[in-house]
Amino acid sequence: MKTLGVLSQKGGVGKTTLAVHLAVLADAVLIDTDPQRSAYGWKRMREAERPVVTYQPVEKLGEILDKVRSAGAKRVIVDTAGKADGGLAEVVRLSDLVVIPTRTGFFDLNAVGQTVKLVAATGRRAVFVLTLTPAPRPEGEMSVVREAREALAVFKLPIAPVALTQRAVLQHSLNSGHAVTEFDPGGKAAAELRDLWAFLQEELDRE
């Protein structure tokens, strides 16, 4: 079983949106450790049985991971609270790969350093994912996205080659109890997420 932790010590970066969409693509167990229970609330309005979504306080993460491993789960995604607290260190410790989502703004990029330090202290692997970005032009990514990639390069961690564009369809899909790959499977947002999951799956399975 492989565990992917979605972690940011700054709110508003699309962390739960990312975790939910990845859980659908990966058919993974999604463990919501955020007291706001946003992912768990999405599951309650969803008709489909999968993915399995459960809320668990972060203090019980190790226990629930043991249970889902015993039940035969192959993939687990852990969603976390968008704030700095002691529980995040436990999520990092129990993850095979940490995904650090961030927006392209100065304050967002400036905040990732603390998360990187947390990951480095545990020796876990991590990757950055740029989220809520402006739509690319035919000639490529917008300059603000390229500049964000340059800023993140100083941390010497992999950066997902695909950035997740800010698109209304992502929220429309969640509002209906779906992921965008179900709601609009032929759309650009779905294509971005499939490409992102392909990258993350390769990183997750790499020893």
PyMOL commands that set and color helices and strands:
alter all, ss='L'
color gray80, all
select helices_A, chain A and resi 15-26+38-44+58-70+87-94+106-122+143-155+168-175+180-183+188-205
alter helices_A, ss='H'
color red, helices_A
select strands_A, chain A and resi 2-6+29-32+53-55+75-79+97-102+125-130
alter strands_A, ss='S'
color yellow, strands_A
deselect
rebuild
show_as cartoon
